Amino acid sequence: MNKSVFARQLTQKIGYGLLTLLTLLTVLPILYIIGRILLQGAPAALSWEFLFTFPRDGMKAGGIWPAIVGTIYLTLGTALFSVPLGLGAAIYLSEYAPNNRWTRLIRLAIINLAGIPSVVYGLFGLGLFVLFLKLGVSILAGSLTLSIMTLPVIISTAEEALRAVPQAFRVVSISLGATKWQTIRRIVLPQALPGILTGVILGLERAAGETAPILFTAASFFLPRLPGSPLDATMALPYHLFVISTQVPGMPLRIQFGTALVLLVFVLSMNLAATVIRSRARAARQW
């Protein structure tokens, strides 16, 4: 065999081996963590009392129902504010805005905002929504803060999805007499739906699992009742998990792991629902 061919094959095998090793080093710790959460948390998470009752005895007994409800409220509130704004901004940048220095600067700012630590968003929400606008520590303040945090992800991914739709679709639609907005609404948006859903779910998943922003704006250590309005504070799974893991001595491990498992299932359920919708949308796509 030619020495150069042998050297290329050897280099290729070494490269494949290194990539396989790196993959295992990445995947195995994740599988170990998930497996331990499942084994330690399943006895608690599968209990009706744990899922649908209030904490008691200093949170060392009872359930996490207020935290589950609070997480759902915050996620829905975040979607209510961030999805319309993010999608509108993406449509403008993709379909209407001229490609000049200012739009490039805006896109750069959006990318940079996506990398800001969540605690900075929490402090911003504390200053703007809690103190300046006097919303107090509430679901509304927390949802607005999480919305600002998720907007860069939604805008970036939605814009990329819109730009990926072939230009020929727009040309044909407009040549048949449709207006620009009719073309966007009836042609471009349905074709870009899989990518848009990806961005929305990525943003909402991050919001559902964040602790720092709601620590300053929405979360409470313990509430004896469910929130009655958007101006009430709430418990939330990420903050509750932080509290019972670091602030409550003698907390049973099954409650800690059970709370972690419920939060994991909550996030993965959102991902699964988005995957199903995205798959159906891709199957109906015309390109």
Order of alpha helices (4+ residues) and beta strands (2+ residues): alpha-alpha-beta-beta-alpha-alpha-alpha-alpha-alpha-alpha-alpha-alpha-alpha-alpha
